[in-house]
C-alpha cells in the first residue's frame, strides 16, 4: 500500500528526515511514535505532498508520488487529518463536512456512515465549527476524513487535547473503518495506550530516522517503545 524508501525531507535547507524507510501493508494500522521534533509530522506532510522529498521515494500502490500536489495525492484515496485544527471556523459543521464531499447526491448517505460514532455533530450541523471545543473539532476532522471513504488515512495527533471519552469515540471510529472497510491507517501519536491498543505495528522515530519497529502484540512491545522513548 505505502512504501517509503530512503526518504530525506525538510524545509528549505533544514533537513528533518534522514533516510526513513518503512512499509505499510493494505489494511494495516501503524502507529508512528516519538518525541516532538523528531520528524513525524514532516513524514506525514511528505507523504501527502505538502513537502517534496529532497531524496528518496514514496510509493502508493506501487506508483511514485514525486511531483504530485496534495490534491493529486488525495485523489488516490488518501485522507489527511492534520495536527492543527484545519477547519473553516466561520462555516457551519455541515459546510465543513461538505468540503470533503461536495456531491450532494452522495453526501447524506456518506454522512450517515461517517457520523454514527459522532452523533452530536449531526445535532450541531448549523453551529459554526469555530465554536466547538478542541476535542469536538478533532472529531469533526476525523468525520470529514471518513466522508470520502479513503483507502489510506494519515492521522496526526488526533488525541491531542481530547478528553478520554472523546478519545474512545475516535478510536472506535478508526477501528471500525479499518475492520469493516479495510482502510489502512497511519497514526502519529503521543498517547501510548491509544497507539499500541489501536495499531498492529509501531515505528519509533528519533532524530529523523527509524529507531525501532515491531508488532504491538509482541510481549516486549511496550518495553521496547518505553526504552526508546526513555519513559
Secondary structure, DSSP 8 states (H G I E B T S, - for coil): -EEEEEEEEEETTEEEEEEEEEEE-TT-EEEEE--TTSSHHHHHHHHHTSS--SEEEEEETTEE-TT--HHHHHTTTEEEE-SS--S-TTSBHHHHHHTT---HHHHHHHHHHHTTT-HHHHHTTTSBGGGS-HHHHHHHHHHHHHHTT-SEEEEESTTTT--HHHHHHHHHHHHHHHHHH--EEEEEES-HHHHHHH-SEEEEEETTEEEEEEETTSTTHHHHHHHHHT-
